[in-house]
Amino acid sequence: MSFDPNPTHQPEIAQLGDPVLRQKAHLITQYQDLQLQTLIDDLLITVKQAHGVGIAAPQVSQSLQLFIVASRPTLRYPYAPVMEPMPMLNPRILSSSQTKVKDWEGCLSVPNHRGLVPRHQTIQVEYCDRHGQLQTATLTDFVARIFQHEYDHLQGIVFVDRVEDPQDLISEAEYQTLITEKVK
Ligand code: ZN
């Protein structure tokens, strides 16, 4: 694992087509590793600067089982919970509801596009926090969606793979028109 230790130099975000986004990410074994802790800090800064609600390590070209979930209210999800951005290491989905919900997603690695993606409404998950402590949680709706989107990144899956109808993939500009009309 090599990573620029300079915190003022933010990593470039890998774009769709970059092979790193198609690899299965490696398990983390050394939680106290300084480079790992620096990577977590850098991801926290990057997701904030990019106004994202989540980011996975492969998106900054680090093929490790690590992502950040950073729910906050958005135009599309005005009731999304505000949470302290949460690093999740070696995450697993233990069970998922049969009910799936379709909603719009975007991705820092697929700029200027939005897609309608079905996701399980509720999932039970476990992950390690940045100190290596095992945590379990039941996630629903928007937070469950973020988790499933980021978890996919660790399997080499991008949200466009999950779009069922090619017509459900639209431009960011069209998406903005769509949600503005809906809000009116
Ligand atoms: Zn993404």
Backbone and ligand atoms as CSV (ligand in chain L), in Angstrom:
chain,resi,resn,atom,element,x,y,z
A,1,MET,N,N,0.838,-1.186,0.000
A,1,MET,CA,C,0.000,0.000,0.000
A,1,MET,C,C,0.875,1.239,0.000
A,2,SER,N,N,0.784,2.003,-1.027
A,2,SER,CA,C,1.512,3.266,-1.036
A,2,SER,C,C,0.500,4.394,-1.099
A,3,PHE,N,N,0.780,5.389,-0.295
A,3,PHE,CA,C,-0.165,6.497,-0.269
A,3,PHE,C,C,0.590,7.753,0.091
A,4,ASP,N,N,0.278,8.829,-0.600
A,4,ASP,CA,C,0.930,10.100,-0.335
A,4,ASP,C,C,0.581,10.563,1.080
A,5,PRO,N,N,1.565,10.646,1.967
A,5,PRO,CA,C,1.254,11.000,3.348
A,5,PRO,C,C,0.956,12.480,3.565
A,6,ASN,N,N,1.124,13.281,2.538
A,6,ASN,CA,C,0.870,14.717,2.666
A,6,ASN,C,C,-0.631,14.987,2.664
A,7,PRO,N,N,-1.211,15.374,3.816
A,7,PRO,CA,C,-2.665,15.501,3.894
A,7,PRO,C,C,-3.235,16.655,3.070
A,8,THR,N,N,-2.387,17.586,2.656
A,8,THR,CA,C,-2.909,18.694,1.857
A,8,THR,C,C,-3.019,18.302,0.387
A,9,HIS,N,N,-2.400,17.186,0.040
A,9,HIS,CA,C,-2.475,16.726,-1.345
A,9,HIS,C,C,-3.536,15.649,-1.443
A,10,GLN,N,N,-4.716,16.030,-1.917
A,10,GLN,CA,C,-5.802,15.056,-1.972
A,10,GLN,C,C,-5.669,14.161,-3.198
A,11,PRO,N,N,-6.001,12.882,-3.012
A,11,PRO,CA,C,-5.839,11.938,-4.114
A,11,PRO,C,C,-6.841,12.189,-5.238
A,12,GLU,N,N,-6.464,11.794,-6.427
A,12,GLU,CA,C,-7.375,11.867,-7.561
A,12,GLU,C,C,-8.393,10.741,-7.420
A,13,ILE,N,N,-9.583,10.996,-7.877
A,13,ILE,CA,C,-10.621,9.964,-7.812
A,13,ILE,C,C,-10.610,9.163,-9.112
A,14,ALA,N,N,-10.473,7.835,-8.955
A,14,ALA,CA,C,-10.446,6.941,-10.119
A,14,ALA,C,C,-11.773,7.042,-10.868
A,15,GLN,N,N,-11.686,7.112,-12.180
A,15,GLN,CA,C,-12.881,7.273,-13.009
A,15,GLN,C,C,-13.235,5.953,-13.695
A,16,LEU,N,N,-14.524,5.822,-14.006
A,16,LEU,CA,C,-15.043,4.618,-14.656
A,16,LEU,C,C,-14.158,4.243,-15.847
A,17,GLY,N,N,-13.726,2.989,-15.885
A,17,GLY,CA,C,-12.783,2.548,-16.905
A,17,GLY,C,C,-11.439,2.220,-16.292
A,18,ASP,N,N,-11.155,2.814,-15.124
A,18,ASP,CA,C,-9.921,2.509,-14.413
A,18,ASP,C,C,-10.039,1.090,-13.841
A,19,PRO,N,N,-9.081,0.200,-14.160
A,19,PRO,CA,C,-9.190,-1.198,-13.713
A,19,PRO,C,C,-9.319,-1.353,-12.194
A,20,VAL,N,N,-8.823,-0.383,-11.413
A,20,VAL,CA,C,-8.889,-0.516,-9.947
A,20,VAL,C,C,-10.337,-0.602,-9.473
A,21,LEU,N,N,-11.254,-0.001,-10.244
A,21,LEU,CA,C,-12.682,-0.024,-9.865
A,21,LEU,C,C,-13.327,-1.381,-10.144
A,22,ARG,N,N,-12.594,-2.263,-10.826
A,22,ARG,CA,C,-13.144,-3.567,-11.195
A,22,ARG,C,C,-12.494,-4.712,-10.429
A,23,GLN,N,N,-11.607,-4.370,-9.498
A,23,GLN,CA,C,-10.925,-5.401,-8.706
A,23,GLN,C,C,-11.694,-5.673,-7.421
A,24,LYS,N,N,-11.527,-6.907,-6.913
A,24,LYS,CA,C,-12.059,-7.201,-5.581
A,24,LYS,C,C,-11.026,-6.680,-4.578
A,25,ALA,N,N,-11.485,-5.854,-3.662
A,25,ALA,CA,C,-10.562,-5.199,-2.727
A,25,ALA,C,C,-10.035,-6.184,-1.682
A,26,HIS,N,N,-8.845,-5.925,-1.184
A,26,HIS,CA,C,-8.178,-6.814,-0.219
A,26,HIS,C,C,-8.666,-6.573,1.206
A,27,LEU,N,N,-8.690,-7.655,1.962
A,27,LEU,CA,C,-9.026,-7.575,3.385
A,27,LEU,C,C,-7.965,-6.775,4.124
A,28,ILE,N,N,-8.399,-6.030,5.135
A,28,ILE,CA,C,-7.467,-5.278,5.979
A,28,ILE,C,C,-7.107,-6.156,7.173
A,29,THR,N,N,-5.834,-6.271,7.451
A,29,THR,CA,C,-5.400,-7.122,8.570
A,29,THR,C,C,-4.715,-6.300,9.664
A,30,GLN,N,N,-4.061,-5.210,9.270
A,30,GLN,CA,C,-3.318,-4.403,10.251
A,30,GLN,C,C,-4.049,-3.079,10.478
A,31,TYR,N,N,-4.889,-3.059,11.509
A,31,TYR,CA,C,-5.719,-1.875,11.730
A,31,TYR,C,C,-4.905,-0.670,12.211
A,32,GLN,N,N,-3.807,-0.940,12.898
A,32,GLN,CA,C,-3.030,0.175,13.461
A,32,GLN,C,C,-2.029,0.755,12.462
A,33,ASP,N,N,-1.969,0.168,11.262
A,33,ASP,CA,C,-1.002,0.607,10.253
A,33,ASP,C,C,-1.151,2.114,10.000
A,34,LEU,N,N,-0.024,2.822,10.063
A,34,LEU,CA,C,-0.055,4.282,9.940
A,34,LEU,C,C,-0.579,4.721,8.579
A,35,GLN,N,N,-0.159,4.000,7.532
A,35,GLN,CA,C,-0.619,4.360,6.179
A,35,GLN,C,C,-2.120,4.151,6.038
A,36,LEU,N,N,-2.630,3.115,6.700
A,36,LEU,CA,C,-4.077,2.865,6.674
A,36,LEU,C,C,-4.821,4.003,7.377
A,37,GLN,N,N,-4.327,4.398,8.536
A,37,GLN,CA,C,-4.978,5.475,9.290
A,37,GLN,C,C,-4.931,6.792,8.509
A,38,THR,N,N,-3.815,7.023,7.811
A,38,THR,CA,C,-3.702,8.221,6.966
A,38,THR,C,C,-4.690,8.159,5.810
A,39,LEU,N,N,-4.828,6.964,5.220
A,39,LEU,CA,C,-5.785,6.776,4.124
A,39,LEU,C,C,-7.206,7.088,4.602
A,40,ILE,N,N,-7.570,6.613,5.799
A,40,ILE,CA,C,-8.905,6.886,6.355
A,40,ILE,C,C,-9.105,8.393,6.500
A,41,ASP,N,N,-8.100,9.077,7.049
A,41,ASP,CA,C,-8.211,10.538,7.210
A,41,ASP,C,C,-8.366,11.230,5.854
A,42,ASP,N,N,-7.604,10.766,4.868
A,42,ASP,CA,C,-7.685,11.365,3.529
A,42,ASP,C,C,-9.059,11.131,2.900
A,43,LEU,N,N,-9.620,9.935,3.102
A,43,LEU,CA,C,-10.955,9.643,2.555
A,43,LEU,C,C,-12.010,10.535,3.209
A,44,LEU,N,N,-11.854,10.766,4.517
A,44,LEU,CA,C,-12.796,11.637,5.231
A,44,LEU,C,C,-12.761,13.046,4.658
A,45,ILE,N,N,-11.560,13.528,4.347
A,45,ILE,CA,C,-11.419,14.869,3.761
A,45,ILE,C,C,-11.978,14.879,2.335
A,46,THR,N,N,-11.647,13.849,1.566
A,46,THR,CA,C,-12.060,13.805,0.160
A,46,THR,C,C,-13.578,13.773,0.023
A,47,VAL,N,N,-14.248,12.946,0.846
A,47,VAL,CA,C,-15.710,12.822,0.711
A,47,VAL,C,C,-16.378,14.150,1.084
A,48,LYS,N,N,-15.778,14.855,2.050
A,48,LYS,CA,C,-16.333,16.152,2.457
A,48,LYS,C,C,-16.135,17.184,1.342
A,49,GLN,N,N,-14.893,17.242,0.823
A,49,GLN,CA,C,-14.589,18.226,-0.224
A,49,GLN,C,C,-15.415,17.991,-1.480
A,50,ALA,N,N,-15.704,16.719,-1.771
A,50,ALA,CA,C,-16.452,16.386,-2.994
A,50,ALA,C,C,-17.961,16.454,-2.760
A,51,HIS,N,N,-18.377,16.819,-1.536
A,51,HIS,CA,C,-19.796,16.858,-1.171
A,51,HIS,C,C,-20.462,15.512,-1.422
A,52,GLY,N,N,-19.716,14.448,-1.172
A,52,GLY,CA,C,-20.266,13.108,-1.355
A,52,GLY,C,C,-20.928,12.617,-0.074
A,53,VAL,N,N,-21.656,11.516,-0.185
A,53,VAL,CA,C,-22.243,10.886,0.999
A,53,VAL,C,C,-21.562,9.548,1.276
A,54,GLY,N,N,-20.571,9.234,0.461
A,54,GLY,CA,C,-19.813,8.017,0.668
A,54,GLY,C,C,-18.660,7.949,-0.303
A,55,ILE,N,N,-17.613,7.207,0.088
A,55,ILE,CA,C,-16.479,6.977,-0.820
A,55,ILE,C,C,-15.806,5.686,-0.390
A,56,ALA,N,N,-15.325,4.942,-1.363
A,56,ALA,CA,C,-14.660,3.668,-1.081
A,56,ALA,C,C,-13.186,3.768,-1.472
A,57,ALA,N,N,-12.336,3.040,-0.748
A,57,ALA,CA,C,-10.887,3.124,-0.968
A,57,ALA,C,C,-10.476,2.874,-2.432
A,58,PRO,N,N,-11.114,1.902,-3.133
A,58,PRO,CA,C,-10.708,1.712,-4.543
A,58,PRO,C,C,-10.885,2.968,-5.392
A,59,GLN,N,N,-11.758,3.871,-4.962
A,59,GLN,CA,C,-11.970,5.102,-5.726
A,59,GLN,C,C,-10.782,6.056,-5.643
A,60,VAL,N,N,-9.904,5.827,-4.654
A,60,VAL,CA,C,-8.649,6.588,-4.640
A,60,VAL,C,C,-7.489,5.634,-4.905
A,61,SER,N,N,-7.807,4.585,-5.684
A,61,SER,CA,C,-6.811,3.629,-6.195
A,61,SER,C,C,-6.146,2.804,-5.101
A,62,GLN,N,N,-6.833,2.625,-3.964
A,62,GLN,CA,C,-6.340,1.761,-2.890
A,62,GLN,C,C,-7.293,0.576,-2.794
A,63,SER,N,N,-6.827,-0.592,-3.252
A,63,SER,CA,C,-7.706,-1.751,-3.331
A,63,SER,C,C,-7.821,-2.435,-1.965
A,64,LEU,N,N,-8.502,-1.766,-1.052
A,64,LEU,CA,C,-8.679,-2.249,0.323
A,64,LEU,C,C,-10.152,-2.203,0.696
A,65,GLN,N,N,-10.552,-3.138,1.598
A,65,GLN,CA,C,-11.956,-3.209,2.012
A,65,GLN,C,C,-12.251,-2.138,3.072
A,66,LEU,N,N,-12.454,-0.960,2.569
A,66,LEU,CA,C,-12.664,0.211,3.422
A,66,LEU,C,C,-13.524,1.219,2.668
A,67,PHE,N,N,-14.538,1.732,3.360
A,67,PHE,CA,C,-15.266,2.869,2.805
A,67,PHE,C,C,-15.790,3.765,3.916
A,68,ILE,N,N,-16.243,4.948,3.507
A,68,ILE,CA,C,-16.836,5.915,4.429
A,68,ILE,C,C,-18.317,6.036,4.084
A,69,VAL,N,N,-19.167,6.013,5.092
A,69,VAL,CA,C,-20.585,6.336,4.914
A,69,VAL,C,C,-20.815,7.666,5.621
A,70,ALA,N,N,-21.341,8.626,4.885
A,70,ALA,CA,C,-21.468,9.995,5.423
A,70,ALA,C,C,-22.826,10.578,5.047
A,71,SER,N,N,-23.869,9.981,5.595
A,71,SER,CA,C,-25.233,10.440,5.276
A,71,SER,C,C,-25.472,11.866,5.764
A,72,ARG,N,N,-26.192,12.612,4.975
A,72,ARG,CA,C,-26.660,13.946,5.360
A,72,ARG,C,C,-27.842,14.250,4.440
A,73,PRO,N,N,-28.728,15.155,4.856
A,73,PRO,CA,C,-29.884,15.445,4.014
A,73,PRO,C,C,-29.466,16.040,2.673
A,74,THR,N,N,-30.122,15.602,1.621
A,74,THR,CA,C,-29.901,16.159,0.290
A,74,THR,C,C,-31.264,16.535,-0.272
A,75,LEU,N,N,-31.256,17.172,-1.444
A,75,LEU,CA,C,-32.518,17.553,-2.080
A,75,LEU,C,C,-33.402,16.331,-2.275
A,76,ARG,N,N,-32.790,15.239,-2.701
A,76,ARG,CA,C,-33.536,14.019,-2.991
A,76,ARG,C,C,-33.938,13.280,-1.706
A,77,TYR,N,N,-33.104,13.407,-0.675
A,77,TYR,CA,C,-33.350,12.699,0.583
A,77,TYR,C,C,-33.352,13.710,1.736
A,78,PRO,N,N,-34.389,14.571,1.791
A,78,PRO,CA,C,-34.395,15.642,2.802
A,78,PRO,C,C,-34.426,15.117,4.235
A,79,TYR,N,N,-34.885,13.870,4.431
A,79,TYR,CA,C,-34.965,13.330,5.787
A,79,TYR,C,C,-33.831,12.358,6.101
A,80,ALA,N,N,-32.829,12.344,5.241
A,80,ALA,CA,C,-31.672,11.474,5.510
A,80,ALA,C,C,-31.010,11.909,6.815
A,81,PRO,N,N,-30.628,10.949,7.640
A,81,PRO,CA,C,-30.013,11.329,8.914
A,81,PRO,C,C,-28.655,11.996,8.729
A,82,VAL,N,N,-28.415,12.985,9.583
A,82,VAL,CA,C,-27.083,13.593,9.630
A,82,VAL,C,C,-26.245,12.707,10.532
A,83,MET,N,N,-25.145,12.234,10.032
A,83,MET,CA,C,-24.289,11.392,10.858
A,83,MET,C,C,-22.838,11.819,10.735
A,84,GLU,N,N,-22.109,11.534,11.762
A,84,GLU,CA,C,-20.678,11.714,11.731
A,84,GLU,C,C,-20.151,10.735,10.672
A,85,PRO,N,N,-19.378,11.212,9.674
A,85,PRO,CA,C,-18.871,10.294,8.642
A,85,PRO,C,C,-18.183,9.092,9.285
A,86,MET,N,N,-18.575,7.903,8.849
A,86,MET,CA,C,-18.167,6.690,9.542
A,86,MET,C,C,-17.300,5.789,8.662
A,87,PRO,N,N,-16.040,5.603,9.047
A,87,PRO,CA,C,-15.207,4.647,8.302
A,87,PRO,C,C,-15.633,3.222,8.641
A,88,MET,N,N,-15.797,2.389,7.622
A,88,MET,CA,C,-16.174,0.987,7.809
A,88,MET,C,C,-15.142,0.111,7.115
A,89,LEU,N,N,-14.528,-0.799,7.890
A,89,LEU,CA,C,-13.445,-1.641,7.392
A,89,LEU,C,C,-13.923,-3.095,7.363
A,90,ASN,N,N,-13.515,-3.831,6.330
A,90,ASN,CA,C,-13.914,-5.236,6.153
A,90,ASN,C,C,-15.421,-5.439,6.368
A,91,PRO,N,N,-16.257,-4.638,5.713
A,91,PRO,CA,C,-17.697,-4.734,5.953
A,91,PRO,C,C,-18.307,-5.999,5.356
A,92,ARG,N,N,-19.392,-6.460,5.973
A,92,ARG,CA,C,-20.141,-7.613,5.461
A,92,ARG,C,C,-21.632,-7.342,5.600
A,93,ILE,N,N,-22.400,-7.857,4.648
A,93,ILE,CA,C,-23.863,-7.799,4.752
A,93,ILE,C,C,-24.316,-9.142,5.298
A,94,LEU,N,N,-24.934,-9.137,6.486
A,94,LEU,CA,C,-25.337,-10.379,7.153
A,94,LEU,C,C,-26.694,-10.853,6.644
A,95,SER,N,N,-27.602,-9.925,6.449
A,95,SER,CA,C,-28.915,-10.269,5.890
A,95,SER,C,C,-29.513,-9.030,5.262
A,96,SER,N,N,-30.454,-9.254,4.366
A,96,SER,CA,C,-31.078,-8.108,3.704
A,96,SER,C,C,-32.561,-8.375,3.499
A,97,SER,N,N,-33.351,-7.314,3.549
A,97,SER,CA,C,-34.800,-7.440,3.383
A,97,SER,C,C,-35.112,-7.862,1.953
A,98,GLN,N,N,-36.241,-8.571,1.810
A,98,GLN,CA,C,-36.675,-8.938,0.455
A,98,GLN,C,C,-37.093,-7.681,-0.306
A,99,THR,N,N,-37.625,-6.721,0.436
A,99,THR,CA,C,-38.104,-5.490,-0.205
A,99,THR,C,C,-36.945,-4.704,-0.787
A,100,LYS,N,N,-37.091,-4.375,-2.064
A,100,LYS,CA,C,-36.102,-3.515,-2.711
A,100,LYS,C,C,-36.772,-2.213,-3.113
A,101,VAL,N,N,-35.992,-1.158,-3.087
A,101,VAL,CA,C,-36.503,0.164,-3.448
A,101,VAL,C,C,-35.594,0.722,-4.541
A,102,LYS,N,N,-36.228,1.314,-5.568
A,102,LYS,CA,C,-35.432,1.951,-6.628
A,102,LYS,C,C,-35.310,3.435,-6.337
A,103,ASP,N,N,-34.104,3.946,-6.447
A,103,ASP,CA,C,-33.933,5.393,-6.337
A,103,ASP,C,C,-32.662,5.801,-7.085
A,104,TRP,N,N,-32.501,7.116,-7.216
A,104,TRP,CA,C,-31.392,7.635,-8.016
A,104,TRP,C,C,-30.084,7.595,-7.242
A,105,GLU,N,N,-29.026,7.239,-7.946
A,105,GLU,CA,C,-27.679,7.269,-7.368
A,105,GLU,C,C,-26.725,7.942,-8.329
A,106,GLY,N,N,-25.699,8.516,-7.735
A,106,GLY,CA,C,-24.590,9.039,-8.515
A,106,GLY,C,C,-23.315,8.493,-7.908
A,107,CYS,N,N,-22.184,8.818,-8.499
A,107,CYS,CA,C,-20.914,8.273,-8.005
A,107,CYS,C,C,-19.792,9.222,-8.389
A,108,LEU,N,N,-18.872,9.456,-7.449
A,108,LEU,CA,C,-17.745,10.351,-7.720
A,108,LEU,C,C,-16.880,9.809,-8.861
A,109,SER,N,N,-16.964,8.499,-9.106
A,109,SER,CA,C,-16.181,7.883,-10.184
A,109,SER,C,C,-16.917,7.883,-11.526
A,110,VAL,N,N,-18.190,8.289,-11.495
A,110,VAL,CA,C,-18.991,8.351,-12.727
A,110,VAL,C,C,-19.636,9.738,-12.780
A,111,PRO,N,N,-18.823,10.782,-12.970
A,111,PRO,CA,C,-19.373,12.143,-12.892
A,111,PRO,C,C,-20.404,12.406,-13.984
A,112,ASN,N,N,-21.322,13.310,-13.652
A,112,ASN,CA,C,-22.321,13.800,-14.616
A,112,ASN,C,C,-23.356,12.768,-15.037
A,113,HIS,N,N,-23.484,11.694,-14.262
A,113,HIS,CA,C,-24.515,10.702,-14.558
A,113,HIS,C,C,-25.279,10.332,-13.293
A,114,ARG,N,N,-26.526,9.968,-13.484
A,114,ARG,CA,C,-27.353,9.429,-12.400
A,114,ARG,C,C,-28.091,8.214,-12.930
A,115,GLY,N,N,-28.303,7.252,-12.047
A,115,GLY,CA,C,-29.015,6.046,-12.458
A,115,GLY,C,C,-30.000,5.604,-11.396
A,116,LEU,N,N,-31.076,4.983,-11.869
A,116,LEU,CA,C,-32.105,4.466,-10.973
A,116,LEU,C,C,-31.685,3.046,-10.583
A,117,VAL,N,N,-31.423,2.829,-9.289
A,117,VAL,CA,C,-30.822,1.569,-8.841
A,117,VAL,C,C,-31.691,0.919,-7.767
A,118,PRO,N,N,-32.050,-0.368,-7.953
A,118,PRO,CA,C,-32.770,-1.077,-6.893
A,118,PRO,C,C,-31.813,-1.508,-5.782
A,119,ARG,N,N,-32.214,-1.269,-4.546
A,119,ARG,CA,C,-31.409,-1.696,-3.380
A,119,ARG,C,C,-32.323,-2.276,-2.322
A,120,HIS,N,N,-31.792,-3.174,-1.505
A,120,HIS,CA,C,-32.546,-3.683,-0.363
A,120,HIS,C,C,-32.851,-2.516,0.575
A,121,GLN,N,N,-34.095,-2.498,1.071
A,121,GLN,CA,C,-34.494,-1.371,1.916
A,121,GLN,C,C,-33.805,-1.413,3.280
A,122,THR,N,N,-33.653,-2.631,3.817
A,122,THR,CA,C,-33.041,-2.794,5.137
A,122,THR,C,C,-31.954,-3.865,5.052
A,123,ILE,N,N,-30.848,-3.600,5.683
A,123,ILE,CA,C,-29.760,-4.597,5.730
A,123,ILE,C,C,-29.175,-4.649,7.140
A,124,GLN,N,N,-28.738,-5.844,7.480
A,124,GLN,CA,C,-27.982,-5.993,8.727
A,124,GLN,C,C,-26.530,-6.176,8.334
A,125,VAL,N,N,-25.667,-5.409,8.972
A,125,VAL,CA,C,-24.266,-5.400,8.546
A,125,VAL,C,C,-23.339,-5.535,9.742
A,126,GLU,N,N,-22.131,-5.938,9.443
A,126,GLU,CA,C,-21.064,-5.823,10.432
A,126,GLU,C,C,-19.830,-5.265,9.738
A,127,TYR,N,N,-19.012,-4.601,10.502
A,127,TYR,CA,C,-17.800,-3.993,9.980
A,127,TYR,C,C,-16.889,-3.721,11.167
A,128,CYS,N,N,-15.655,-3.421,10.884
A,128,CYS,CA,C,-14.756,-2.978,11.944
A,128,CYS,C,C,-14.626,-1.465,11.856
A,129,ASP,N,N,-14.583,-0.816,13.009
A,129,ASP,CA,C,-14.316,0.616,12.988
A,129,ASP,C,C,-12.805,0.823,12.783
A,130,ARG,N,N,-12.367,2.070,12.779
A,130,ARG,CA,C,-10.959,2.336,12.421
A,130,ARG,C,C,-9.981,1.812,13.456
A,131,HIS,N,N,-10.500,1.446,14.645
A,131,HIS,CA,C,-9.629,0.867,15.676
A,131,HIS,C,C,-9.652,-0.662,15.646
A,132,GLY,N,N,-10.431,-1.231,14.705
A,132,GLY,CA,C,-10.476,-2.679,14.582
A,132,GLY,C,C,-11.550,-3.333,15.430
A,133,GLN,N,N,-12.412,-2.522,16.063
A,133,GLN,CA,C,-13.501,-3.065,16.886
A,133,GLN,C,C,-14.675,-3.470,15.986
A,134,LEU,N,N,-15.143,-4.706,16.165
A,134,LEU,CA,C,-16.259,-5.199,15.365
A,134,LEU,C,C,-17.559,-4.515,15.791
A,135,GLN,N,N,-18.306,-4.020,14.817
A,135,GLN,CA,C,-19.564,-3.333,15.065
A,135,GLN,C,C,-20.647,-4.009,14.230
A,136,THR,N,N,-21.883,-4.012,14.743
A,136,THR,CA,C,-23.011,-4.475,13.945
A,136,THR,C,C,-24.041,-3.350,13.900
A,137,ALA,N,N,-24.826,-3.339,12.838
A,137,ALA,CA,C,-25.833,-2.285,12.695
A,137,ALA,C,C,-26.940,-2.745,11.769
A,138,THR,N,N,-28.120,-2.203,12.000
A,138,THR,CA,C,-29.241,-2.374,11.071
A,138,THR,C,C,-29.424,-1.038,10.365
A,139,LEU,N,N,-29.329,-1.070,9.051
A,139,LEU,CA,C,-29.410,0.165,8.261
A,139,LEU,C,C,-30.647,0.129,7.385
A,140,THR,N,N,-31.294,1.278,7.231
A,140,THR,CA,C,-32.478,1.343,6.371
A,140,THR,C,C,-32.361,2.519,5.402
A,141,ASP,N,N,-33.172,2.416,4.354
A,141,ASP,CA,C,-33.384,3.495,3.388
A,141,ASP,C,C,-32.069,4.090,2.873
A,142,PHE,N,N,-31.906,5.404,3.028
A,142,PHE,CA,C,-30.772,6.078,2.387
A,142,PHE,C,C,-29.419,5.555,2.882
A,143,VAL,N,N,-29.311,5.329,4.192
A,143,VAL,CA,C,-28.028,4.861,4.733
A,143,VAL,C,C,-27.740,3.439,4.236
A,144,ALA,N,N,-28.788,2.604,4.155
A,144,ALA,CA,C,-28.629,1.255,3.597
A,144,ALA,C,C,-28.201,1.338,2.132
A,145,ARG,N,N,-28.751,2.307,1.420
A,145,ARG,CA,C,-28.394,2.507,0.004
A,145,ARG,C,C,-26.928,2.890,-0.130
A,146,ILE,N,N,-26.480,3.830,0.692
A,146,ILE,CA,C,-25.069,4.243,0.629
A,146,ILE,C,C,-24.180,3.032,0.897
A,147,PHE,N,N,-24.512,2.269,1.956
A,147,PHE,CA,C,-23.699,1.105,2.321
A,147,PHE,C,C,-23.598,0.137,1.137
A,148,GLN,N,N,-24.753,-0.166,0.507
A,148,GLN,CA,C,-24.752,-1.140,-0.596
A,148,GLN,C,C,-23.967,-0.615,-1.800
A,149,HIS,N,N,-24.065,0.692,-2.053
A,149,HIS,CA,C,-23.310,1.299,-3.157
A,149,HIS,C,C,-21.801,1.171,-2.897
A,150,GLU,N,N,-21.383,1.526,-1.682
A,150,GLU,CA,C,-19.952,1.487,-1.356
A,150,GLU,C,C,-19.451,0.042,-1.265
A,151,TYR,N,N,-20.292,-0.838,-0.704
A,151,TYR,CA,C,-19.925,-2.253,-0.597
A,151,TYR,C,C,-19.680,-2.829,-1.999
A,152,ASP,N,N,-20.511,-2.435,-2.953
A,152,ASP,CA,C,-20.320,-2.867,-4.341
A,152,ASP,C,C,-18.935,-2.480,-4.850
A,153,HIS,N,N,-18.476,-1.275,-4.501
A,153,HIS,CA,C,-17.147,-0.839,-4.967
A,153,HIS,C,C,-16.066,-1.829,-4.534
A,154,LEU,N,N,-16.234,-2.445,-3.365
A,154,LEU,CA,C,-15.220,-3.385,-2.867
A,154,LEU,C,C,-15.259,-4.708,-3.629
A,155,GLN,N,N,-16.389,-4.948,-4.335
A,155,GLN,CA,C,-16.516,-6.177,-5.136
A,155,GLN,C,C,-16.206,-5.904,-6.610
A,156,GLY,N,N,-15.831,-4.683,-6.948
A,156,GLY,CA,C,-15.557,-4.348,-8.343
A,156,GLY,C,C,-16.814,-4.023,-9.142
A,157,ILE,N,N,-17.882,-3.694,-8.415
A,157,ILE,CA,C,-19.165,-3.381,-9.058
A,157,ILE,C,C,-19.418,-1.874,-8.966
A,158,VAL,N,N,-19.891,-1.299,-10.062
A,158,VAL,CA,C,-20.211,0.129,-10.104
A,158,VAL,C,C,-21.730,0.260,-10.304
A,159,PHE,N,N,-22.333,1.346,-9.807
A,159,PHE,CA,C,-23.805,1.420,-9.794
A,159,PHE,C,C,-24.427,1.264,-11.176
A,160,VAL,N,N,-23.694,1.667,-12.220
A,160,VAL,CA,C,-24.265,1.545,-13.569
A,160,VAL,C,C,-24.538,0.075,-13.923
A,161,ASP,N,N,-23.796,-0.853,-13.286
A,161,ASP,CA,C,-24.032,-2.285,-13.509
A,161,ASP,C,C,-25.405,-2.711,-12.991
A,162,ARG,N,N,-25.920,-1.961,-12.013
A,162,ARG,CA,C,-27.169,-2.329,-11.327
A,162,ARG,C,C,-28.393,-1.671,-11.944
A,163,VAL,N,N,-28.180,-0.742,-12.863
A,163,VAL,CA,C,-29.299,-0.071,-13.523
A,163,VAL,C,C,-29.980,-1.091,-14.438
A,164,GLU,N,N,-31.267,-1.327,-14.220
A,164,GLU,CA,C,-31.944,-2.426,-14.917
A,164,GLU,C,C,-32.333,-2.072,-16.350
A,165,ASP,N,N,-32.666,-0.809,-16.577
A,165,ASP,CA,C,-33.074,-0.361,-17.907
A,165,ASP,C,C,-32.111,0.747,-18.330
A,166,PRO,N,N,-31.475,0.608,-19.500
A,166,PRO,CA,C,-30.530,1.650,-19.943
A,166,PRO,C,C,-31.142,3.050,-19.925
A,167,GLN,N,N,-32.474,3.118,-20.063
A,167,GLN,CA,C,-33.133,4.427,-20.039
A,167,GLN,C,C,-33.155,5.032,-18.632
A,168,ASP,N,N,-32.803,4.230,-17.640
A,168,ASP,CA,C,-32.736,4.732,-16.260
A,168,ASP,C,C,-31.385,5.370,-15.950
A,169,LEU,N,N,-30.525,5.493,-16.957
A,169,LEU,CA,C,-29.247,6.190,-16.791
A,169,LEU,C,C,-29.366,7.536,-17.493
A,170,ILE,N,N,-29.231,8.617,-16.716
A,170,ILE,CA,C,-29.465,9.945,-17.292
A,170,ILE,C,C,-28.340,10.902,-16.905
A,171,SER,N,N,-28.316,12.048,-17.552
A,171,SER,CA,C,-27.278,13.047,-17.262
A,171,SER,C,C,-27.604,13.774,-15.957
A,172,GLU,N,N,-26.580,14.335,-15.355
A,172,GLU,CA,C,-26.767,15.111,-14.123
A,172,GLU,C,C,-27.728,16.288,-14.365
A,173,ALA,N,N,-27.599,16.935,-15.530
A,173,ALA,CA,C,-28.459,18.083,-15.854
A,173,ALA,C,C,-29.922,17.652,-15.922
A,174,GLU,N,N,-30.183,16.527,-16.575
A,174,GLU,CA,C,-31.564,16.021,-16.662
A,174,GLU,C,C,-32.076,15.628,-15.283
A,175,TYR,N,N,-31.192,15.061,-14.481
A,175,TYR,CA,C,-31.570,14.666,-13.116
A,175,TYR,C,C,-31.977,15.888,-12.300
A,176,GLN,N,N,-31.201,16.955,-12.434
A,176,GLN,CA,C,-31.511,18.184,-11.691
A,176,GLN,C,C,-32.870,18.733,-12.109
A,177,THR,N,N,-33.171,18.681,-13.405
A,177,THR,CA,C,-34.472,19.127,-13.901
A,177,THR,C,C,-35.577,18.271,-13.289
A,178,LEU,N,N,-35.335,16.974,-13.283
A,178,LEU,CA,C,-36.306,16.007,-12.773
A,178,LEU,C,C,-36.640,16.270,-11.311
A,179,ILE,N,N,-35.620,16.413,-10.467
A,179,ILE,CA,C,-35.911,16.556,-9.034
A,179,ILE,C,C,-36.457,17.949,-8.745
A,180,THR,N,N,-36.073,18.964,-9.512
A,180,THR,CA,C,-36.607,20.309,-9.303
A,180,THR,C,C,-38.090,20.322,-9.617
A,181,GLU,N,N,-38.462,19.609,-10.699
A,181,GLU,CA,C,-39.885,19.523,-11.065
A,181,GLU,C,C,-40.670,18.781,-9.993
A,182,LYS,N,N,-40.053,17.755,-9.439
A,182,LYS,CA,C,-40.724,16.953,-8.408
A,182,LYS,C,C,-40.984,17.773,-7.145
A,183,VAL,N,N,-40.015,18.647,-6.818
A,183,VAL,CA,C,-40.116,19.425,-5.594
A,183,VAL,C,C,-41.199,20.493,-5.710
A,184,LYS,N,N,-41.404,21.003,-6.953
A,184,LYS,CA,C,-42.379,22.079,-7.195
A,184,LYS,C,C,-43.791,21.681,-6.778
L,1,ZN,ZN,ZN,-19.510,5.206,-6.049
